[in-house]
Amino acid sequence: MNRKAQVAIVVMFLTAVWFGLQPWITQSAVQLSSAAAFNTQRYVIAAALMGIVCLATRAKVTRRALISGGAVGLAYAVTIGFEMEALAAGSVGRVTFIGSLFVAFMPFLGFLLHRRKIQRASILGGVLMVAGVWWLFYTPNALTGGDLYALLRAAAAAGLLLAIEKFAGADWRVSSFVNFCVVALCSFAAALFSGQTQFSMQSDVLLPALIAALFGSVLCMVGMQWSGRWITATLMGVMLFMDSPMAVVWGMVMGKESLTPTSMLAYTLIAVGAIAALTAGSLRLPRLFPRRADQPVITAERATAV
């Protein structure tokens, strides 16, 4: 493992830490405004910030960067849209753990799209995750309003990671700018279509939107796209899953989340299943890193697309 792969792991870990904290920062703003309206404001800010970066660095617009930004942007728009709807009606810890079910979908999507072999440990891990989510549904006195949206978010997140892996070689500046523009447009269309046009200029909404745009959108999304060049989607998934326990830890630190024996068992089943599914039952580095650690991760599918 070379230095860039090590940096990529640190970047993904910090991304997971932030993604665990971010829902606690944005949840009240989403409830004051609406999911679609908040996302529109957040990604307009993110697109403006990324546009400044593109102009300052004189980024070159290429066809691949445009396609990359559009594809990842559509997947991210759907993912973040469902996540915001879930947070508007559910508890953060519950939503993030149910949303992590994307891990169970990834091996099967990899087989359907790229004919990757499904390991028995991946199947077992998927079963454990589903069992954990099912057990979580029966947690007494829990906020269940966001459960359906959290499940939809999980399905969309699996597609997002596959899109990031496929287009990781594109210029991160242009692709990220296009990505944010697509998310902003999709969120605005969703706001108009659903009547969620409660755009707010209050500081209680704009400040969380600005923080989420700068850290969650610009820094974290750029970091994920860069990391996708140096570590596999499998390891990215392992690291990104950590946002779920991080969300619970942040909630407990802030006194907004409490664990019960039922929820603790459910979270444990989901965590064990996620690690088993993502690592195919093995934590050996050859499964998680490319053979040539001094080269970017280029899969056969990505090579044909370059």
Secondary structure, 3 states (H helix, E strand, C coil): CCHHHHHHHHHHHHHHHHHHHHHHHHHHHHHHCCHHHHHHHHHHHHHHHHHHHHHHHCCCCCHHHHHHHHHHHHHHHHHHHHHHHHHHHECHHHHHHHHCCHHHHHHHHHHHHHCCCCCHHHHHHHHHHHHHHHHHHCCCCCCECCHHHHHHHHHHHHHHHHHHHHCCCCCHHHHHHHHHHHHHHHHHHHHHHHCCCCCCCCHHHHHHHHHHHHHHHHHHHHHHHHHCCCCCHHHHHHHHHCHHHHHHHHHHHCCCCCCCHHHHHHHHHHHHHHHHHHHCCCCCHHHHCCCCCCCCCCCHHHHHHC
